[in-house]
Amino acid sequence: MTEQKERELYFWMVLVREFEARVAALDKQGKLAGGVYSGRGQEAATVGVCHALRPDDWVFPLHRDMGAYLVKGADPNRLMAQIFGRRDGFSKGKDSYLHGGDLAHGIFGATSMLAATLPVAAGMAYKFRMKNEDRLAVAFFGEGASSRGDAHEAMNFAGVHKLPVIFVCENNFYAYSTPNELQFAVENVADRAAGYGFKGEVASGNDLHTVMNVMQKATDRARRGEGPTFIELKTYRYHGHSEHDRAAYRTEEELVTWESRDPIELWEHYMDKRKYDLPAIQAETLARARKVVEDAVAFAEASPEPTGPEAMDDLYATPVGEGR
Ligand SMILES: Cc1ncc(C[n+]2csc(CCOP(=O)(O)OP(=O)(O)O)c2C)c(N)n1
């Protein structure tokens, strides 16, 4: 990998962290329109996965996958406006962050029902297959979501039809407060892939190199027509489930253990070992990321609130023959 690419990957992780930190602060100031689910600590997972994709591939992020939006190409200004519930957001102020997809960049908005997007991702991959398109669908979900029937149905269907879809489970050890041992009885969630007839990979979600390696294998497999991969990335969220959750169900020792494997610090350590000018890179990257975030906040704050009647816009398609 070139130094330029490694620095770019670093920028994405720092941008995701800075963006989410600002969003958490804005939430505490009561400025936002909906729930905030920080993925702080999970940046290597979303950045590593999405960096491996092409612009015309599709991602299906869930509530903790802000990085997927940013790396896949969503405009940070519109993303922030979405989080503020303003007219320039993807849903034009009709919804909170969670449900705002950005169709122009291949980002499907999350649904509140966990795992409900997985069959949609499989369906989209089925369409790619039918139309002979060299494109992939990537569905993110947590280990909690993996317990839902939708996840099983999607993976079974994808396995039967050898679809170009990658299932990325970010296992951060808690689904809200439910720990792994009360969530599934297998050792790894990805062990289930065998039951669907495709490959399961278990990897560190905090180590960017590892994430990129497993993604490379999975995208190659899918593009060769060899079907899906179930990637389980072991990672950790530093914040509670959402900003109001103090996460009293975990120990300080556990949190600190994971913080000592911080994905951004691991990458900095790597760049240092490569003898790059780390202090200069850190300062430059942080300034660049903060500028993007501050511009996005200014844009969102200047974006108007939608008016009442706009609530009815876009609810129905224009009937055929009418309008245009
Ligand atoms: C079907 C369904 N059940 C419960 C919820 C409430 N809920 C939202 S997020 C969440 C925890 C999800 O955990 P996980 O899938 O592991 O993802 P994480 O939040 O850890 O990233 C729960 C229980 C929901 N949205 N949908």
PDBQT file of the ligand as one rigid body, heavy atoms in Angstrom, charges set to zero:
ROOT
HETATM    1  C1  LIG A 401     -36.375  -6.515  15.999  1.00  0.00    +0.000 C 
HETATM    2  C2  LIG A 401     -35.862  -5.497  16.965  1.00  0.00    +0.000 A 
HETATM    3  N1  LIG A 401     -35.729  -5.847  18.275  1.00  0.00    +0.000 NA
HETATM    4  C3  LIG A 401     -35.272  -4.944  19.170  1.00  0.00    +0.000 A 
HETATM    5  C4  LIG A 401     -34.954  -3.666  18.769  1.00  0.00    +0.000 A 
HETATM    6  C5  LIG A 401     -34.436  -2.644  19.806  1.00  0.00    +0.000 C 
HETATM    7  N2  LIG A 401     -32.988  -2.522  19.640  1.00  0.00    +0.000 N 
HETATM    8  C6  LIG A 401     -32.469  -1.568  18.850  1.00  0.00    +0.000 A 
HETATM    9  S1  LIG A 401     -30.801  -1.659  18.746  1.00  0.00    +0.000 SA
HETATM   10  C7  LIG A 401     -30.758  -2.998  19.795  1.00  0.00    +0.000 A 
HETATM   11  C8  LIG A 401     -29.463  -3.670  20.139  1.00  0.00    +0.000 C 
HETATM   12  C9  LIG A 401     -28.857  -4.215  18.886  1.00  0.00    +0.000 C 
HETATM   13  O1  LIG A 401     -27.673  -4.906  19.152  1.00  0.00    +0.000 OA
HETATM   14  P1  LIG A 401     -26.762  -5.403  17.993  1.00  0.00    +0.000 P 
HETATM   15  O2  LIG A 401     -27.586  -5.937  16.866  1.00  0.00    +0.000 OA
HETATM   16  O3  LIG A 401     -25.750  -6.317  18.563  1.00  0.00    +0.000 OA
HETATM   17  O4  LIG A 401     -26.083  -4.074  17.445  1.00  0.00    +0.000 OA
HETATM   18  P2  LIG A 401     -25.251  -2.995  18.309  1.00  0.00    +0.000 P 
HETATM   19  O5  LIG A 401     -26.266  -2.023  18.842  1.00  0.00    +0.000 OA
HETATM   20  O6  LIG A 401     -24.526  -3.729  19.355  1.00  0.00    +0.000 OA
HETATM   21  O7  LIG A 401     -24.330  -2.344  17.350  1.00  0.00    +0.000 OA
HETATM   22  C10 LIG A 401     -32.036  -3.347  20.206  1.00  0.00    +0.000 A 
HETATM   23  C11 LIG A 401     -32.369  -4.467  21.114  1.00  0.00    +0.000 C 
HETATM   24  C12 LIG A 401     -35.115  -3.345  17.401  1.00  0.00    +0.000 A 
HETATM   25  N3  LIG A 401     -34.800  -2.142  16.914  1.00  0.00    +0.000 N 
HETATM   26  N4  LIG A 401     -35.549  -4.279  16.520  1.00  0.00    +0.000 NA
ENDROOT
TORSDOF 0
